[in-house]
Amino acid sequence: MNAIQILGPKTNPTVSLNRSHPLPTSDPNTPDSEILVRVHAAGITADELTWPEVYSASNPTRIPGFDISGVVAALPSTYTGPLSVGDPVYAMLHPDRGKGQADYVYARPEELARKSECLSHAQAAALPIPALTAWEALFKRAWSSTSIPTGDASSLRVLVTGASGAVGNMVVQLAKKVVGARVVALASGAKHGYLRELGADETVDYAAADWEREVGMKSVDAVFDAAGDGVLARAWATVKDDGVVVTVADPPPVWATDKGAVPRELEGRPGVRYLYFVVSPDGETLGRISGLIDEGTIKPLPVVEFSVDKAVEAWDFARRRGRQGKVVVNFVADA
């Protein structure tokens, strides 16, 4: 089968296309709990080249890829769930397993959801990590579904940094169209029109010398950060003293790994909550995302498609700054 592989050491990896990789085998420890998927399209997250999972002993194939869309190729004999062979599905595979950038991959039932009929396989393959990250940030980390103020949610004002990226795009849409909050999107000026189409109420240029003052000092209830580094360092000033800052940017801040560390920007502000997380697979939530797309509540991400024979070029393009759209490799021509 076709499979993309990351060869060489983590310090100097090389992306390669293997045209004759062996077919995958199910987990010998849980052979009756995995579903074989014929991959039609797989999304690329360029940061995967730095993720330890790609180089771990649990992935001797060195096949990357966690976001996939395809069809069910085979079901275990003990399966009693709602899926049938031939059903279109999409998934975020668990980071410890991955291997999605290949013609076939095994997935667990709890990772899979039916693909929206409104999406091509390429569009669906771009969604899982960005959509799940945005959902978890909003509804599991910043607030729970019961702690989001009801009634007049428009009283909530949220800042989304890196708003034009894949995760930021999803946060903008979910915060506006599901939560009902007032959304401030931080991005380059060229992206402001698009972000307003997605639902942003206010747009601010991250290149401005004092963008945090334009947002407003201590004026937002939550910051959802997908940019990190210097942007995050300035965003602290915009959150209220009883607000929350959620970041998913790589590399993680020092306080994310050192639980005794406190962001220096929060000295004297003990009421501000702050957290960093790594997203987890969640087929149930992907099912909700499909429903929101079907009903037109949220829009899919823009995608840039490459055929599998252009896999190396796809990875090169995915690592470019300022590119437009999420990069997807099509393993089936009609994806």
C-alpha positions as a printed Julia matrix, in Angstrom:
335×3 Matrix{Float64}:
   0.0     0.0    0.0
   0.97    3.68  -0.24
   2.3     5.1    3.02
   4.04    8.31   3.97
   6.97    7.78   6.33
   9.15   10.05   8.44
  12.68    8.71   8.12
  15.89    9.69   9.85
  16.43   11.14  13.35
  14.11   13.66  14.98
  16.86   16.27  14.61
  16.87   15.89  10.81
  13.76   14.05   9.61
  12.94   13.33   5.97
   9.47   12.8    4.51
   9.24    9.89   2.08
   6.53    8.07   0.13
   6.67    4.27   0.27
   4.65    2.71  -2.57
   4.87   -0.86  -1.25
   4.44   -0.67   2.49
   2.85   -3.77   4.09
  -0.81   -3.57   5.02
  -1.44   -2.71   8.68
  -2.26   -5.3   11.29
  -4.62   -4.83  14.2
  -3.37   -4.49  17.75
  -2.6    -8.05  18.93
  -3.69   -7.09  22.43
  -7.12   -5.9   21.27
  -7.76   -7.57  17.89
 -11.54   -7.39  18.23
 -11.75   -3.7   19.06
 -10.37   -2.05  15.92
 -12.03   -1.08  12.65
 -10.12   -1.13   9.37
 -10.55    2.12   7.43
  -9.73    2.65   3.77
  -8.24    6.13   3.96
  -9.45    8.51   1.26
  -7.73   11.6    2.66
  -5.41   12.48   5.55
  -4.7    15.88   7.05
  -1.17   17.13   7.69
  -0.18   18.91  10.88
   3.33   20.19  10.2
   4.28   20.14  13.89
   4.05   16.33  13.81
   7.71   16.31  12.76
   8.55   17.4   16.32
   6.06   15.14  18.13
   7.66   12.26  20.05
   4.9     9.83  19.06
   6.2     9.66  15.47
   9.58    8.42  16.74
   8.39    6.18  19.56
   8.66    2.42  19.77
   4.87    2.2   19.43
   5.19    3.42  15.82
   7.95    1.33  14.21
   6.46    2.08  10.77
   7.22    5.8   11.22
   3.93    6.57   9.44
   2.55    9.92  10.66
  -1.03   11.11  10.59
  -3.86   11.44  13.08
  -6.6    13.14  11.02
  -8.28   10.88   8.48
 -11.41   10.48   6.39
 -12.38    7.36   4.52
 -14.76    4.42   4.49
 -15.11    1.39   6.74
 -13.26   -1.48   5.05
 -13.75   -4.21   7.67
 -15.37   -4.65  11.07
 -14.3    -7.0   13.87
 -16.52  -10.02  14.35
 -17.57   -8.82  17.8
 -18.6    -5.31  16.64
 -22.19   -4.35  17.49
 -22.08   -0.6   16.85
 -23.91    1.5   14.27
 -21.3     1.4   11.48
 -21.34   -0.9    8.45
 -18.74   -1.73   5.83
 -18.69    1.06   3.25
 -19.87    3.81   5.63
 -18.02    7.13   5.24
 -16.23    8.06   8.47
 -13.66   10.47   9.83
 -11.51   10.44  12.93
  -8.69   11.74  15.03
  -6.54    8.71  15.84
  -4.93    8.47  19.25
  -1.43   10.03  19.27
   0.1     6.81  20.58
  -1.09    5.0   17.45
  -1.52    7.39  14.54
  -0.34    5.91  11.21
  -3.17    7.6    9.31
  -1.2     8.75   6.27
  -1.52    5.46   4.41
  -4.03    3.63   2.25
  -5.35    1.7    5.26
  -5.32    2.24   9.01
  -6.96    0.66  12.05
  -9.11    2.92  14.24
 -11.0     2.33  17.44
 -14.79    2.72  17.41
 -14.68    5.56  19.93
 -12.43    7.57  17.6
 -14.76    7.36  14.6
 -17.79    9.38  13.54
 -19.87    9.43  10.41
 -18.62   11.96   7.91
 -20.99   14.8    7.09
 -22.52   14.36   3.64
 -21.84   18.06   3.09
 -18.08   17.45   3.18
 -15.68   15.87   0.77
 -13.23   13.42   2.31
 -10.52   16.07   1.95
 -12.58   18.62   3.89
 -13.4    16.04   6.56
  -9.75   15.02   6.94
  -8.83   18.62   7.75
 -11.27   18.9   10.64
 -10.66   16.48  13.52
  -7.71   17.98  15.44
  -8.73   21.64  14.89
 -12.4    21.03  15.66
 -11.76   18.8   18.68
  -9.18   21.22  20.06
 -11.6    24.12  19.78
 -14.45   22.13  21.34
 -12.32   20.91  24.23
 -10.93   24.4   24.85
 -14.4    25.94  25.02
 -16.62   23.3   26.56
 -14.26   21.19  28.69
 -11.43   23.51  29.72
 -12.57   27.13  29.86
 -16.1    26.2   30.86
 -18.23   23.12  31.12
 -21.51   22.92  29.22
 -23.3    23.86  32.44
 -21.0    26.72  33.5
 -21.34   28.8   30.33
 -23.69   31.64  31.3
 -27.15   31.06  29.94
 -29.62   33.69  28.95
 -27.43   36.47  27.59
 -24.23   34.72  26.55
 -23.4    37.79  24.49
 -22.15   39.3   27.75
 -19.12   37.03  27.32
 -16.28   38.58  25.35
 -13.51   36.27  24.15
 -10.2    36.9   22.42
  -8.96   34.33  19.91
  -5.27   34.62  18.97
  -4.02   32.92  15.83
  -7.62   33.27  14.72
  -6.96   32.64  11.02
  -5.28   29.28  11.66
  -7.18   26.0   11.65
  -7.76   25.87  15.43
  -8.49   29.59  15.68
 -10.98   29.32  12.82
 -12.93   26.66  14.72
 -12.78   28.56  18.02
 -14.15   31.7   16.37
 -17.08   29.79  14.88
 -17.96   27.73  17.94
 -17.59   30.64  20.37
 -19.88   32.8   18.27
 -22.41   30.36  16.86
 -22.7    27.8   19.66
 -21.8    29.76  22.8
 -23.13   33.07  21.51
 -20.2    35.09  22.85
 -18.79   38.3   21.43
 -15.62   37.26  19.59
 -12.48   39.32  19.11
 -10.23   37.78  16.45
  -6.49   38.57  16.41
  -4.93   38.0   12.98
  -3.22   39.76  10.1
  -5.24   42.5    8.48
  -5.58   40.51   5.27
  -7.64   37.87   7.11
 -10.09   40.22   8.83
 -12.82   40.08   6.18
 -12.82   36.28   6.2
 -12.92   36.14   9.99
 -15.94   38.45  10.08
 -17.66   36.07   7.65
 -17.01   33.29  10.16
 -18.66   35.31  12.92
 -15.99   37.49  14.54
 -17.51   40.68  15.98
 -14.21   42.51  16.21
 -10.93   42.02  14.36
  -7.54   43.28  15.52
  -4.24   43.24  13.6
  -1.59   41.29  15.49
   1.07   43.44  13.77
  -0.17   46.55  15.57
   2.32   47.85  18.14
  -0.32   48.02  20.87
  -2.94   45.51  19.81
  -3.6    44.5   23.42
  -4.75   48.03  24.17
  -6.98   47.96  21.11
  -8.57   44.77  22.45
  -8.83   46.41  25.86
  -6.9    45.89  29.07
  -8.64   43.42  31.39
 -11.63   43.42  29.05
 -12.17   39.81  27.94
 -13.62   36.9   29.87
 -11.46   34.35  28.09
  -8.4    34.16  25.88
  -8.1    31.21  23.52
  -4.5    31.19  22.35
  -3.32   29.3   19.29
  -0.27   31.49  18.65
   1.88   31.22  21.77
   5.22   32.88  22.52
   5.13   36.68  22.28
   1.46   36.83  21.37
   0.47   34.91  24.49
   2.79   37.07  26.6
   0.85   40.15  25.51
  -2.59   38.54  25.66
  -2.48   38.14  29.46
  -3.09   41.87  29.82
  -6.47   41.6   28.08
  -8.08   39.04  30.4
 -10.25   40.08  33.33
  -9.08   39.36  36.87
 -11.6    36.52  37.09
 -11.11   35.29  33.52
  -9.4    32.3   31.95
  -6.53   31.83  29.5
  -6.37   28.6   27.48
  -3.4    27.93  25.22
  -2.72   25.03  22.86
   0.29   26.52  21.08
   3.56   24.68  20.62
   6.0    24.75  22.24
   4.05   24.74  25.51
   4.84   27.45  28.07
   7.12   26.62  30.99
   4.24   26.55  33.45
   2.52   23.82  31.41
   5.19   21.29  32.35
   6.34   22.8   35.66
   3.26   22.76  37.84
   4.94   25.01  40.42
   5.57   27.76  37.91
   3.28   30.76  37.59
   3.21   33.02  34.53
   5.08   36.18  35.48
   2.34   38.18  33.76
  -0.09   37.05  36.47
   1.79   38.35  39.5
  -0.82   39.86  41.8
  -3.72   38.37  39.79
  -4.62   35.13  41.58
  -8.14   35.03  40.17
  -7.08   34.34  36.58
  -7.26   30.67  35.61
  -4.76   29.41  33.04
  -4.2    26.07  31.4
  -2.56   24.23  28.54
  -3.77   20.93  27.14
  -3.18   18.41  24.38
  -6.36   17.36  22.59
  -7.72   13.83  22.85
  -9.67   11.74  20.3
 -13.43   11.97  20.68
 -15.71   10.4   18.09
 -18.85   11.52  19.92
 -17.83   15.17  19.59
 -16.9    14.66  15.93
 -20.45   13.44  15.45
 -21.71   16.72  16.91
 -19.4    18.65  14.6
 -20.85   16.78  11.61
 -24.32   17.77  12.76
 -23.34   21.44  13.06
 -21.93   21.34   9.53
 -25.01   19.58   8.16
 -27.28   22.27   9.58
 -25.01   25.07   8.34
 -24.05   26.36  11.78
 -20.32   26.11  11.12
 -18.29   26.1    7.91
 -15.53   23.64   7.0
 -11.92   24.7    6.92
 -10.39   25.79   3.62
  -8.14   23.01   2.32
  -5.2    22.68  -0.06
  -5.23   19.23  -1.65
  -2.33   17.14  -2.91
  -2.5    13.73  -4.54
  -0.61   10.96  -2.78
   2.14   10.99  -5.41
   2.83   14.59  -4.34
   3.07   13.68  -0.64
   6.56   15.08  -0.15
   5.53   18.37  -1.76
   2.44   18.41   0.46
   4.57   18.21   3.59
   6.87   20.94   2.31
   3.88   23.18   1.64
   2.34   22.44   5.04
   5.45   23.79   6.76
   5.24   27.17   5.03
   4.19   30.17   7.07
   1.32   32.25   5.75
  -0.14   29.5    3.57
  -3.87   29.49   2.9
  -5.79   26.42   4.06
  -5.18   23.11   5.81
  -3.03   20.71   3.77
  -4.57   17.35   2.91
  -3.2    14.34   1.02
  -5.72   12.44  -1.09
  -5.1     8.68  -1.13
  -8.13    8.16  -3.37
  -8.48   10.39  -6.42
 -12.11   11.34  -5.79
 -11.54   12.29  -2.12
